[in-house]
Each structure stands twice: as C-alpha cells, then as structure tokens.
C-alpha cells in the first residue's frame, strides 16, 4: 500500500509538470485534391500575443484534409471584419471561404472576435466573440476551428479533443516509458505516468476524464484506471497471465478486456463500480483487442479461430458470434466508426500492415494508409480521421489519415518512439 501511494504521488507530480519534449509536431504528408480553398487572415491586434491564433486555426483546418488554406504571402488584403471584405479580391485568389478576426487583451485574458465569410455567396456565415484566459489561447483557437469546420461541412469539429499516447526512450535495460495526453494537434503535452516498465493500450473513458491502460510496473501486466486531471488511479485487474487491451463501454460503466486467467486469452467485461467480471467469449483460440459498438450492445474483437487473425462480432445479449472480415489472411485491432456503419482496422496487404476500413453492410475493404508498418488505429469522435502508430526512419511515430484516404499527416516526436495513440471523445 505504501508503494502504491508513492507511485500515485509521483504521478500527480508528473502531471503538474508538463514536459515540452513530448510535444508532437504536425507534418502534412498528403493533401486532398478535393479540399476547399479557404483563407485565414492574421487577426488584427494579435502582434505580441503568446500564440498566433489565426495560424493555429489555419493548421487545424489544413490537417483535417477538408481545406486547402491560402498562403499568407498571397494575401495582399488583410481585413479584420466581415464588413471590410472585398469579395472580388478574394474570388480572384480562388478563395471560397474567408476567416477574419481581431484580438485584444482584457485584464488577465483575451477577447477574440472572428467572422467566417462565404466568398462565393457573398455573405457572413459566423460572427462570434470568444474569451480566453491568458494561458488558453490555443484552446480558444481550436474552438474557433471547430465552429468553422461545422459551419461549412455540417460535421462537428474535433480540434478541441485530445490524444493519449505512449513514448519509449532508451535501449535494452535502460528503457523509460511515458504516458502522455496532448491536444489533437500534438501540442500542450502533459505527462500522466512514467515507468521503467512498458505502458500499453491507453483508452479514454466516454467523458474524457479517465484513461484505462496496461502497466507492467509490478513485474506483470495489470490494468489501471487513472483520472487524467488529478492523477488518482486504481488497479482494475492483476490476474495471472495476460491483462490487456482495455476499452470503455459507451456508458462508461464497463470495460472490455482480454484476460488469460482461465487459459487462452478471452474477452471479458468488467463492471467498473462493483468489479464484477463477465466472460464473453469461450473458445480454444486467442480472442483479444475488443471494441464496443456505438450502441453498447455488441463487441468486435480479433480472433485466430479461423486460422489467422480476423475480426468477429458478438452480441452481449447472448447472440451468435459472426466473422466480419474475409479479405486477406490478417485483419486485426478493429474500431467502429461513430455511426457504427464501418470499422477501421489493421490489414495485411502485399505491401505490409496498413490502416484500412470496411463497410459493414457490403463488406468492402479499402486500404487508407500509404505506410507499411501500421498498428493501433484510433478513430476521431467525428469519424473524419484515424490516428495510428507506424515507423519512420527506424523510429515509432504517430500518423493520421482521413476516413476517405485522401489526406494524411504525421506526428513525430523530437526524440524516442511514439506508439499506442488513443483519440479522446468530444470533451463537452
């Protein structure tokens, strides 16, 4: 108990101190040929601010794959409000939408006023004032990006969400592992946990407040649940053998996982409140990597019961277990799209291990990524992007690809390997 208390205190201290070296940097690797041209004009009065709000908005929109921002150097007019926009000027630059704004300091915070203008329709679409505390200009910028994205696409923006990921540094017996959370663009990283033993498989609770993950800090695999803000955590399971692949139910009351306490790895569901455990699968095969359907009524999981890894679905009401994937001899680590109509997974093609999606009604599987050593896909809560781990130059990095495969970006760390990404739910 004393050791656990020390570990908990250490986690809190680590959480309070943000580690800048774990920030990830966006690298756009492929743009969509169907991206909408948009201009994001530098906000008037933003000189001297700790963050370039307009640049953050522009970067958000660009990495979504939906927008192709105009370079600032091409802007020979820089209006700060909708009434100042000369539509002909921006039409000549092939801009379809324009974002303009102004910023001013107010006491200990900032006031940001922005307008979204439809150049083709010659009309303002949004005019809003956003207040931000002195240390949350990035959060305000992500909020503005969300509003712009939804106004144009009718899809809720996910720029204000977060990602969790694991870092690994060192060699041999001198490895150091860290669990981090950051903004969806990889910035403002915070260390949640550090250990000289592996950390794996972080998974967000539906309210975005907790992470479940696997830690080997006691010498064997155990599943922990940790409050991201306070650092307080509890050990959820520590059975003999495998304790792995935790994933929260949509209502936040249960966690599905893979346990080998009774022999082969099988799928179990843990009631978080009373710690009761239900066994879901029972076979002579390896069953692992569960994921909940959006309605919480069924689970998909990876199983080798057909001879190689494939995706299966089982109802929690006692129904049949059905095989979902038939393309190729390796399909694993599936996750549902938010609407439940598709699954995203790792598929082994002739090129290697790649992120793919499969339509559940028609069964058609399409490869999305161009990399060849992909793993651990996680879907954005609006279903537009998939983040995953891959390799670049011998190091582990995070990458993301749009759900249509047309655009992608990479999130490398300054040092070490990055792995096991998990995209948070919407946070409000």
C-alpha positions in Angstrom: 0.0 0.0 0.0 2.9 2.4 0.8 4.5 1.6 -2.6 1.2 2.3 -4.4 0.8 5.6 -2.5 4.3 6.7 -3.6 3.6 5.8 -7.2 0.3 7.8 -7.0 2.1 10.8 -5.6 4.8 10.6 -8.3 2.0 10.5 -10.9 0.5 13.7 -9.5 3.8 15.5 -9.6 4.5 14.4 -13.1 1.1 15.5 -14.2 1.6 19.0 -12.8 4.8 19.4 -14.8 4.3 19.5 -18.5 7.2 18.0 -20.5 7.7 20.1 -23.6 10.0 17.4 -25.2 6.9 15.2 -25.6 5.1 17.7 -27.8 4.5 16.3 -31.3 4.9 18.3 -34.5 2.5 18.2 -37.4 3.9 17.2 -40.8 1.3 17.2 -43.7 2.2 14.2 -45.8 -0.7 14.2 -48.3 -3.4 16.7 -49.2 -6.8 16.1 -50.7 -7.4 17.1 -54.3 -11.0 17.9 -53.2 -10.0 20.3 -50.3 -12.0 23.5 -50.2 -9.9 26.7 -50.7 -10.0 28.9 -47.6 -8.2 32.0 -46.4 -7.4 32.6 -42.7 -6.3 36.2 -42.4 -3.9 37.0 -39.4 -6.0 38.6 -36.7 -5.7 42.3 -36.2 -4.2 43.2 -32.9 -2.5 39.8 -32.5 1.0 41.1 -32.6 2.8 40.3 -29.4 0.3 37.6 -28.3 1.8 34.4 -26.9 0.0 32.4 -29.7 -0.8 33.1 -33.3 -4.5 32.3 -33.2 -5.1 32.5 -36.9 -2.1 30.2 -37.7 -3.5 27.6 -35.3 -6.9 27.8 -37.0 -5.2 27.5 -40.4 -3.2 24.5 -39.3 -6.3 22.8 -37.8 -8.3 23.2 -41.0 -5.4 22.1 -43.2 -4.7 18.9 -41.4 -8.4 17.9 -41.5 -8.0 17.3 -45.2 -11.2 19.2 -45.9 -9.5 22.6 -46.6 -6.6 24.0 -48.6 -5.6 27.3 -46.9 -4.2 30.2 -48.9 -0.6 31.1 -48.0 -0.3 34.3 -46.1 2.2 35.6 -48.6 -0.5 35.6 -51.2 -2.8 37.8 -49.2 -2.5 41.4 -50.4 -5.5 42.4 -48.4 -6.0 41.7 -44.7 -9.4 42.7 -43.5 -10.3 42.2 -39.8 -14.1 42.1 -40.0 -16.7 40.8 -42.5 -17.8 44.3 -43.5 -14.3 45.1 -44.8 -14.1 42.1 -47.1 -13.8 42.8 -50.8 -15.4 39.8 -52.4 -13.9 40.3 -55.8 -10.4 40.4 -54.4 -10.7 37.0 -52.8 -12.5 35.5 -55.7 -9.6 36.4 -57.9 -7.4 34.3 -55.5 -9.8 31.3 -55.8 -10.8 31.6 -52.1 -14.2 30.1 -51.3 -14.3 30.9 -47.6 -12.5 33.6 -45.6 -11.8 33.8 -41.9 -11.1 37.3 -40.5 -10.7 38.4 -36.9 -9.3 40.7 -34.3 -7.8 40.2 -30.8 -7.4 42.4 -27.8 -6.2 41.8 -24.2 -8.8 42.2 -21.5 -7.5 42.1 -17.9 -5.9 38.7 -17.4 -7.3 37.2 -20.6 -8.1 37.9 -24.3 -11.1 38.6 -26.4 -11.2 37.1 -29.9 -13.7 38.3 -32.4 -13.9 36.3 -35.7 -16.1 36.2 -38.8 -16.5 33.4 -41.3 -17.4 34.7 -44.7 -18.8 32.8 -47.7 -17.0 34.4 -50.6 -19.0 32.6 -53.3 -22.3 33.5 -51.7 -21.1 36.9 -50.6 -22.5 36.6 -47.1 -21.2 36.2 -43.5 -21.7 32.7 -42.0 -20.5 33.2 -38.4 -19.7 36.2 -36.3 -18.7 35.4 -32.8 -16.7 36.7 -29.8 -14.6 34.2 -27.8 -13.0 34.9 -24.5 -9.9 33.1 -23.4 -7.7 33.0 -20.3 -4.1 34.1 -20.6 -2.9 30.5 -20.9 -5.6 29.1 -23.1 -5.3 30.9 -26.4 -4.7 27.5 -28.1 -7.9 26.2 -26.7 -9.8 29.2 -28.0 -8.2 28.8 -31.4 -9.3 25.1 -31.5 -12.8 26.2 -30.6 -12.9 28.7 -33.5 -11.7 25.9 -35.8 -14.5 23.6 -34.6 -17.1 26.3 -35.3 -15.7 27.0 -38.8 -15.4 23.3 -39.6 -19.0 22.5 -38.6 -20.5 25.6 -40.3 -19.0 24.6 -43.7 -19.2 20.7 -43.5 -22.1 20.1 -41.2 -19.8 17.8 -39.3 -18.9 18.5 -35.7 -15.2 19.7 -35.4 -12.8 17.6 -33.3 -10.0 20.1 -32.9 -10.7 20.6 -29.2 -10.3 16.9 -28.4 -7.2 15.3 -27.1 -5.0 12.3 -27.8 -3.2 10.0 -25.5 0.0 8.2 -26.5 2.9 6.2 -25.1 6.6 7.2 -25.5 9.6 4.9 -25.2 13.2 6.1 -24.9 16.5 4.3 -24.2 18.0 0.9 -25.0 17.9 -2.5 -23.5 17.5 -2.4 -19.7 17.6 1.4 -19.7 14.2 2.0 -21.3 11.9 4.7 -20.0 8.2 4.7 -20.9 5.8 7.6 -20.6 2.1 8.0 -20.9 1.1 11.5 -22.3 -2.0 13.4 -23.2 -2.0 16.3 -25.6 -4.2 18.5 -27.8 -5.3 16.8 -31.0 -2.5 18.6 -32.9 0.1 17.1 -30.5 0.8 20.3 -28.6 0.5 21.1 -24.9 1.5 17.6 -23.9 1.2 16.5 -20.3 2.9 13.5 -18.7 0.4 11.3 -16.9 2.7 8.4 -15.9 6.4 7.4 -16.3 7.8 4.0 -15.7 10.9 1.9 -16.4 8.5 -0.9 -17.4 6.2 -1.0 -20.5 3.0 1.0 -20.7 0.4 -0.1 -23.3 -3.0 0.4 -24.7 -4.4 3.6 -23.3 -8.2 4.0 -23.7 -10.3 7.1 -22.9 -13.5 6.9 -20.8 -16.5 8.4 -22.6 -16.4 11.6 -20.5 -12.7 12.2 -21.4 -11.7 12.3 -17.7 -10.1 8.9 -17.2 -7.7 6.6 -19.0 -7.5 2.8 -18.7 -4.2 1.3 -19.7 -1.8 -1.6 -19.1 1.3 -1.2 -17.0 4.0 -3.7 -16.2 5.3 -1.8 -13.2 4.7 -4.6 -10.7 6.5 -7.1 -12.9 3.4 -8.4 -14.7 0.7 -6.9 -16.8 -2.0 -5.1 -14.9 -4.9 -2.8 -16.0 -5.1 0.6 -14.2 -7.7 3.4 -14.4 -6.4 6.9 -13.9 -8.0 10.3 -13.6 -6.2 12.5 -16.1 -6.6 15.7 -14.2 -5.9 14.6 -10.6 -3.5 11.7 -11.2 -5.5 9.5 -8.8 -5.7 5.9 -10.0 -6.8 2.4 -9.1 -5.7 -1.1 -10.2 -8.6 -2.6 -12.0 -7.2 -6.1 -12.7 -4.0 -8.0 -12.0 -4.8 -11.6 -12.8 -2.1 -14.2 -13.7 -1.2 -14.1 -17.4 -2.5 -11.5 -19.8 -4.4 -8.4 -18.7 -4.7 -6.4 -21.9 -6.5 -4.3 -24.4 -8.9 -2.4 -22.1 -11.7 -0.4 -23.8 -14.6 1.5 -22.2 -18.3 0.9 -22.9 -20.2 3.9 -24.4 -21.9 4.5 -21.0 -18.6 4.4 -19.1 -19.8 1.7 -16.7 -17.9 -1.2 -18.1 -14.5 -2.0 -19.5 -14.0 -4.9 -22.0 -10.5 -6.5 -22.0 -8.6 -9.6 -22.9 -7.6 -11.9 -20.0 -5.9 -15.3 -20.0 -6.5 -16.1 -16.4 -8.5 -19.2 -17.4 -6.2 -20.4 -20.1 -6.3 -18.9 -23.6 -6.9 -15.2 -23.9 -10.6 -14.5 -23.9 -12.8 -11.4 -23.9 -14.2 -10.3 -20.5 -16.2 -7.3 -19.4 -15.5 -5.6 -16.0 -18.2 -3.6 -14.2 -16.2 -0.6 -13.0 -18.3 0.1 -9.9 -18.5 -3.3 -8.3 -15.6 -5.0 -10.0 -17.7 -8.0 -11.2 -16.4 -9.8 -14.2 -18.3 -11.4 -17.1 -16.7 -13.8 -19.5 -17.9 -13.0 -23.1 -16.0 -15.5 -25.3 -15.1 -19.1 -24.7 -13.0 -20.9 -27.4 -9.8 -22.6 -27.9 -8.5 -19.6 -29.8 -6.8 -16.3 -28.9 -9.5 -13.6 -28.5 -8.2 -10.1 -27.9 -8.5 -6.4 -28.8 -12.2 -5.9 -28.1 -14.1 -2.7 -29.1 -17.7 -1.7 -28.3 -20.3 -0.9 -30.9 -21.6 2.7 -30.6 -24.9 1.4 -29.0 -23.1 -0.7 -26.4 -24.9 -3.9 -27.4 -22.1 -5.8 -29.0 -18.3 -6.2 -29.1 -16.0 -6.7 -32.0 -12.6 -8.4 -31.4 -9.7 -10.1 -33.0 -9.6 -13.9 -33.0 -7.5 -16.6 -34.8 -10.3 -19.1 -34.6 -10.4 -19.3 -38.4 -6.6 -20.0 -38.6 -5.4 -16.4 -38.7 -6.3 -13.0 -37.1 -9.8 -11.9 -38.3 -12.5 -9.6 -36.8 -15.5 -11.1 -35.2 -18.6 -9.6 -33.6 -20.6 -11.0 -30.7 -23.8 -9.7 -29.1 -23.8 -9.1 -25.3 -27.3 -10.4 -25.2 -26.2 -14.0 -25.8 -26.5 -14.0 -29.6 -24.2 -15.5 -32.2 -20.6 -14.7 -32.9 -20.1 -13.8 -36.5 -17.0 -13.3 -38.6 -16.8 -9.8 -40.2 -13.6 -9.8 -42.3 -12.8 -12.1 -45.2 -10.3 -10.0 -47.3 -6.8 -11.3 -46.8 -5.4 -13.5 -44.1 -4.7 -10.8 -41.5 -7.2 -8.3 -40.1 -6.8 -7.0 -36.5 -7.4 -4.2 -34.0 -10.7 -3.0 -35.4 -12.6 0.1 -34.2 -16.1 1.2 -35.1 -16.8 4.5 -36.9 -19.0 6.7 -34.7 -22.1 5.9 -36.7 -21.4 2.2 -36.5 -21.5 1.7 -40.3 -17.8 1.0 -40.8 -14.9 -0.5 -38.9 -11.3 0.7 -39.2 -8.6 -1.9 -38.7 -5.1 -3.1 -39.5 -5.0 -5.1 -42.7 -2.0 -7.0 -44.1 -1.7 -6.3 -47.8 1.1 -7.2 -50.2 2.8 -4.0 -49.0 2.7 -4.7 -45.3 0.5 -3.8 -42.4 -1.8 -0.9 -43.3 -4.8 1.0 -41.9 -8.0 0.0 -43.7 -11.7 0.5 -43.4 -14.5 -1.9 -44.1 -18.1 -1.1 -44.8 -20.2 -3.5 -42.6 -23.2 -3.7 -44.9 -21.3 -4.5 -48.1 -18.1 -6.0 -46.6 -15.9 -4.0 -49.0 -12.4 -3.3 -47.5 -10.3 -0.3 -48.6 -6.7 0.4 -47.6 -6.3 4.0 -46.4 -2.7 4.5 -45.4 0.5 4.5 -47.5 2.8 3.4 -44.7 3.5 -0.3 -44.3 4.1 -1.0 -40.6 1.0 0.4 -39.0 -0.7 -0.6 -35.8 -3.2 0.7 -33.1 -5.7 2.7 -35.1 -8.0 5.1 -33.2 -10.9 7.0 -34.7 -11.6 10.7 -34.2 -15.0 11.2 -32.5 -16.4 12.8 -35.6 -15.3 9.9 -37.8 -13.2 12.0 -40.2 -9.7 10.9 -39.3 -7.9 7.8 -38.0 -4.7 8.2 -35.9 -2.3 5.2 -35.7 1.3 4.2 -34.9 3.8 3.5 -37.6 7.5 3.6 -38.4 9.6 6.4 -39.9 13.3 6.1 -40.3 13.5 3.3 -37.7 11.5 5.3 -35.1 8.0 4.9 -34.0 5.8 7.9 -34.9 2.1 8.7 -35.0 0.3 9.3 -38.3 -3.2 10.1 -39.2 -5.2 9.5 -42.4 -8.6 10.8 -43.4 -11.5 8.4 -43.5 -11.6 8.7 -47.3 -7.8 8.1 -47.6 -7.3 11.4 -49.5 -5.2 13.2 -46.9 -2.7 12.3 -44.2 -0.3 13.9 -41.7 2.4 12.7 -39.4 3.1 13.5 -35.7 6.7 12.6 -34.9 8.3 13.3 -31.5 11.6 15.2 -31.1 13.2 12.0 -29.6 12.3 8.4 -28.9 9.4 6.3 -30.1 5.8 7.2 -30.0 3.1 4.5 -30.0 -0.4 3.4 -28.9 -2.4 6.5 -29.8 -5.9 6.9 -28.5 -8.2 9.7 -29.7 -10.4 11.2 -26.9 -14.2 11.6 -27.2 -15.7 15.1 -27.5 -14.9 16.8 -24.2 -18.2 18.8 -23.9 
